[in-house]
Structure formats: C-alpha cells, structure tokens
C-alpha cells in the first residue's frame, strides 16, 4: 500500500468523527485505485500506520464492506474487492434510470443560477484537461452531476447514487489515464448536456445524458481485456 499516513494527514480533522473521516479516506483511496483491487487490508497494520485505535478502523472497514468495496472473509482477512462487472452494470442501470430523468427535469426548470453553475463547471473541467489534471477533471465531473441533482431538489438521490456507484467509479477512474480522446469525449458530452438544458430541451438533455452514461459499457470491455486480474466476471455477485 502507499504511504497512508502522509495522505491521511490531509484528510484528518479533529473536529469531525474519526470513523466517518476514515471511511471517506479509505473509500477515496480505493475508488482512485491508490489501494488496488485484491490488496489485503489489515486492521492492525492500518491502525499502526494511521496512528489510530483498531475500533474506528474496524468500523470503517465494515461500512466499506456494506458498500461492496471490501470483502471481509472469516479466517482469511479483509481484502479490497475486485471490480465486479455485474455490480458495475447494475450501478449503471440505476444511474441511467435516475440521471436521465434529472437531466430532463433540469431542462424543464432551468434558471440563470443553474446555468451559471454549469458554465463554471464546464470551464473548470476544460482547465483541468488543459493541464492534464485527472483528479481535477473527475472532481468537476462529479460536481456537474451533483449540481443537476441539487437543482432538482434531489439531495437524497445523489447520496443514494454515491452509495451504489463505487464499483462504477473505479472503472471511470481507471479509464482516463493515457486516454485523452476519452476524456475529451466526456467533456464534450457535458457541454452538449449543458446546451440542451440551456435551450430548455428536455428530450435532448435526456438523450445526451443517456449517451454520456453508456460510455461505461465500451470502456469496461476494453479494461477487462487489458487488466483481467482486477475484475470479477462471475454472474453470482451479491
């Protein structure tokens, strides 16, 4: 594993609950593949390296297991889960069902404030691409979709999406390095969604969002061919 203690210091806030912070930190490390699929996570090792007791580490790992990002195997240990293809596809199904409707509603209820926020995020994405800042692009990508949820008053929907799309996010993160054309495609799709909303065109906003979200299907097939060792292709996945 990477030098966890150094990056943990950037997250740690003594005013916030330790378990919540540790869960978010480890989740981020897993989603960005800083901690790779199938790596063993030892409670003792994590507590020693992070300077924490084992209780918050155990509770954070349980939360990650509930989300399907780690596997707790009796008598064997705790491991970062492989990327389970069925779960990626299920998360995509849920995301498409919700976010196409959200894009449509945003186009039906567009405001100047919404367009100001979307235009700012488009500019930030473009700037991140210009300096090859992958983390920045993904940050503003997430903010783009969250902004649409917030505009529609669907805060709990966004939280639910965050909970189910962890496996999907690992695929998204894995797909971007050394693939400028893919990044450009995603950016141009964000611009097209923004313009459809600006024109108050619900059908175009929904259709463009559908195309945008379905990019994952071709992406995952390519990644399975190049990195089969980190995927689980079995059909029986809870």
C-alpha positions in Angstrom: 0.0 0.0 0.0 1.1 3.6 -0.4 2.3 5.9 2.4 -1.1 6.1 4.0 0.0 8.3 7.0 1.0 11.2 4.8 -2.2 11.3 2.8 -4.3 10.7 5.9 -3.0 13.9 7.4 -4.6 15.8 4.5 -8.0 14.4 5.5 -7.8 14.4 9.2 -10.0 17.0 11.1 -10.0 16.6 14.9 -13.5 18.3 14.9 -15.1 15.6 12.8 -16.0 11.9 13.7 -13.0 9.7 13.2 -14.9 6.8 11.7 -16.6 8.9 9.1 -13.4 10.6 8.1 -11.5 7.2 7.9 -14.3 5.7 5.8 -14.3 8.5 3.3 -10.5 8.5 3.2 -10.2 4.7 2.6 -13.1 4.9 0.1 -11.3 7.6 -1.9 -8.1 5.6 -1.9 -10.0 2.5 -3.2 -12.0 4.4 -5.8 -8.9 6.1 -7.2 -7.1 2.7 -7.1 -4.4 4.1 -4.9 -5.2 0.9 -3.0 -5.5 -1.7 -5.7 -8.2 -4.4 -6.0 -7.5 -7.6 -4.0 -5.0 -5.9 -1.7 -5.2 -7.2 1.9 -6.3 -4.6 4.5 -5.1 -5.5 8.0 -6.8 -3.8 10.9 -3.6 -3.8 12.9 -1.5 -2.5 10.0 -3.9 0.3 9.2 -4.2 1.3 12.9 -0.4 1.4 13.3 0.2 3.3 10.1 -2.5 5.8 10.7 -2.0 6.3 14.4 -5.5 5.2 15.3 -7.0 2.5 17.5 -8.4 -0.6 15.9 -12.0 0.2 16.7 -12.5 3.0 14.2 -10.6 1.1 11.6 -12.8 -1.9 12.0 -16.0 0.2 11.8 -14.8 2.0 8.7 -14.0 -1.4 7.0 -17.5 -2.7 7.9 -19.0 0.4 6.2 -16.9 -0.2 3.1 -18.0 -3.9 3.1 -21.6 -2.8 3.2 -20.9 -0.8 0.0 -19.2 -3.7 -1.7 -15.7 -2.1 -1.8 -14.1 -4.6 0.6 -14.6 -8.3 1.3 -14.4 -9.4 4.9 -13.6 -13.1 4.8 -13.8 -15.1 8.1 -10.5 -16.8 9.0 -8.8 -15.2 6.0 -8.9 -11.4 6.4 -10.2 -8.3 4.7 -9.4 -7.5 1.1 -10.2 -4.7 -1.3 -12.9 -6.2 -3.6 -12.2 -6.9 -7.3 -14.2 -4.8 -9.7 -17.3 -6.8 -10.0 -18.7 -6.4 -13.5 -22.3 -7.3 -12.6 -22.3 -4.6 -9.9 -20.9 -2.0 -12.4 -23.7 -2.8 -14.8 -26.3 -2.6 -12.1 -25.0 0.7 -10.9 -25.1 2.0 -14.4 -28.7 0.8 -14.8 -29.7 2.7 -11.6 -27.7 5.8 -12.6 -29.2 5.9 -16.1 -32.7 5.5 -14.8 -32.3 8.4 -12.4 -30.0 10.8 -14.1 -31.7 10.9 -17.5 -34.9 12.0 -15.7 -32.9 14.5 -13.7 -31.4 16.0 -16.9 -34.9 16.2 -18.3 -36.3 17.9 -15.3 -33.3 20.4 -15.2 -34.2 21.4 -18.8 -37.8 21.9 -17.8 -36.9 24.1 -14.8 -33.7 25.8 -16.0 -32.7 29.0 -14.2 -30.0 31.6 -14.7 -28.4 30.4 -11.4 -28.2 26.8 -12.7 -26.6 27.9 -16.0 -24.1 30.0 -14.2 -23.1 27.0 -12.1 -22.9 24.6 -15.1 -20.9 27.0 -17.2 -18.4 27.5 -14.3 -18.0 23.7 -14.0 -17.6 23.3 -17.8 -14.8 26.0 -17.6 -13.2 24.2 -14.7 -13.3 20.9 -16.5 -11.7 22.4 -19.6 -8.9 24.0 -17.5 -8.2 20.7 -15.7 -8.0 18.9 -19.1 -5.6 21.6 -20.3 -3.1 20.8 -17.6 -3.7 17.0 -17.6 -5.2 17.2 -14.1 -7.1 13.9 -14.0 -8.2 14.3 -10.4 -9.4 17.8 -11.1 -11.4 16.7 -14.1 -13.1 13.9 -12.1 -13.9 16.3 -9.2 -15.7 18.7 -11.6 -17.3 15.8 -13.4 -18.8 14.7 -10.1 -19.8 18.2 -9.2 -21.6 18.6 -12.6 -23.9 15.6 -11.9 -24.4 16.6 -8.3 -25.4 20.2 -9.3 -28.2 18.8 -11.5 -29.5 16.7 -8.6 -29.3 19.7 -6.3 -31.1 21.9 -8.8 -33.9 19.4 -8.9 -34.1 19.2 -5.1 -32.9 15.6 -5.1 -30.2 15.6 -2.4 -31.0 12.2 -1.0 -31.0 10.8 -4.6 -27.4 11.9 -5.0 -26.4 10.4 -1.7 -28.0 7.1 -2.8 -26.2 7.2 -6.1 -22.9 7.7 -4.3 -23.6 4.6 -2.3 -24.3 2.3 -5.2 -21.8 3.5 -7.8 -18.5 2.7 -6.1 -17.6 -0.1 -8.4 -18.6 2.1 -11.4 -16.4 4.9 -10.2 -13.4 2.6 -10.1 -13.9 1.8 -13.8 -14.3 5.5 -14.6 -11.1 6.4 -12.8 -9.2 3.5 -14.4 -10.4 4.5 -17.9 -9.0 8.0 -18.1 -5.2 7.9 -17.7 -3.4 7.9 -21.1 -6.7 8.3 -22.9 -7.1 11.9 -23.9 -9.7 11.1 -26.5 -12.0 9.5 -23.9 -11.6 12.5 -21.6 -12.4 14.9 -24.5 -15.5 12.8 -25.4 -16.8 13.0 -21.8 -16.1 16.8 -21.7 -17.9 17.4 -25.0 -20.9 15.3 -23.7 -21.1 17.5 -20.6 -21.1 20.6 -22.9 -23.9 19.0 -25.0 -26.0 18.3 -21.9 -25.4 21.9 -20.7 -26.5 23.3 -24.1 -29.7 21.1 -24.1 -30.6 22.4 -20.7 -29.9 26.0 -21.7 -32.3 25.6 -24.6 -34.9 24.1 -22.3 -34.9 20.9 -24.5 -35.8 18.1 -22.1 -35.7 15.3 -24.7 -32.2 16.3 -26.0 -31.0 16.7 -22.4 -32.2 13.2 -21.5 -30.9 11.6 -24.8 -27.5 13.2 -24.4 -27.2 12.1 -20.7 -28.1 8.5 -21.8 -25.3 8.5 -24.4 -22.9 10.0 -21.8 -23.6 7.4 -19.1 -23.5 4.5 -21.5 -19.8 5.2 -22.3 -19.0 2.8 -19.5 -20.1 -0.3 -21.5 -17.4 0.0 -24.1 -14.9 1.2 -21.5 -15.3 -1.8 -19.3 -14.9 -4.3 -22.1 -11.6 -2.6 -23.1 -10.4 -2.6 -19.5 -11.2 -6.3 -18.9 -9.0 -7.2 -21.9 -6.1 -5.1 -20.6 -6.4 -5.8 -16.9 -8.3 -9.0 -16.4 -6.7 -9.7 -13.0 -8.6 -6.9 -11.2 -12.1 -7.9 -12.4 -14.6 -10.4 -11.2 -16.7 -11.7 -14.1 -18.8 -14.2 -12.2 -22.5 -13.9 -12.5 -23.3 -14.8 -8.9 -22.5 -11.4 -7.2 -24.4 -10.0 -4.2 
